[in-house]
Amino acid sequence: MSCQWSTSYTRVALLIPASVIAADVIRRLVLASRQRKGFPLPPGPTPVPLLGNLFSVDAENPWKTYTEWKATYVGEIVYFRLLDQELVILNSQSDASEMLEKRSQIYSDRPFIASAAPYGMDCNFGLTPYGDHWRLCRRIFHQTFRADAALTFRPMQLRRARQMIVN
């Protein structure tokens, strides 16, 4: 009787992780098929389910791996996946300058940090994504903290400094 219970418990213990992995693989396939309807991704190594190209990249000298991929996939831009992170490598200084400096409005943004709002950091200007609200915050920041505007705070700073010395 106890032996039967032990084998059924072992089956359940093995079935749960296997079903979680299978569900994750199916989820990734469905998401990948939905996302691929836009522009095609640059060429790159084929990722392994769940791990991506984790074992393909040299951890100590990743740039050597990227240079090898540049020759293998014949292109300055290489796409690959590490775990759940999708990455695009630019192997050319001119491409990097073009995309990240000249076209930065198209290709760059601030990262989304899920823990910012619960901890009261959603009003932090440094975490605000680019857009109209960010431009407003930036304008107010520069109007308040530019060099000639800072001189308006000088009398208050002196008054507080003298008060601190007296106390």
Salt bridges, closest charged atoms under 4 A:
ASP24 OD1 - ARG27 NH2 2.88
ASP24 OD2 - ARG28 NE 2.96
GLU76 OE1 - LYS70 NZ 3.58
ASP84 OD1 - ARG28 NH1 3.21
GLU98 OE1 - LYS102 NZ 3.97
GLU98 OE2 - ARG103 NE 3.02
ASP132 OD1 - ARG135 NH2 2.84
ASP148 OD1 - ARG146 NE 2.79
